[in-house]
């Protein structure tokens, strides 16, 4: 044994080996995004109901309102973040093969980012025009 | 040793899940359904981004009977997951852990989800 090992305190040896201070990160993010989704999803449902029979011009005017474009982007991004966290837990719980689990976790996270990017770009395209 | 007829429970093929367990797995199922269902939202937004023709097609697809059924299922999943998520938050705050309370909050959750779904479609149609 090297002398450096003997000189380290019990706390020093334990640091970095556990989930201390980081273990609640996933739990917290899931709840924080859930709280955000309460008003956002209700706003989204009411908005979509209002747009049910909207023609293209009406939709473009609605998305063109900066507040609507902002809230719509926020809804989409919060939903994708929340979905990624949730799907991650479901995969971790039910998929036991390490290779398949790793593949699905990576693919679902990539899908969440891809869909989030695609939806925000779509929202901006409609809102700004071009 | 004598062979005794001891109950085998939970025996998954014949196990009658308690009400609270059905609600629990439903939370996950509706969550995954919505995660996959985000593809529909992405399609609708992308169609709007591609212009009036693509948007008209998307409106026709989603306004058709299968499209409306899909959206109805989507809305059920959303409202159930929303209400049950709020139920989860009470648990996170340390409230409602007694079985009687969990059953009661379960009924409230299902009732609220049904009411919100009916309300949304009554206004939306």
Interface residues (C-beta under 8 A of the other chain):
Chain A: X31 X34 X35 X37 X38 X41 X42 X45 X48 X49 X52 X56 X59 X60 X63 X76 X79 X80 X83 X86 X87 X90 X115 X118 X119 X121 X122 X123 X125 X126
Chain B: X28 X31 X32 X34 X35 X38 X39 X41 X42 X45 X46 X48 X49 X51 X52 X55 X56 X75 X78 X82 X85 X86 X88 X89 X92 X120 X123 X124
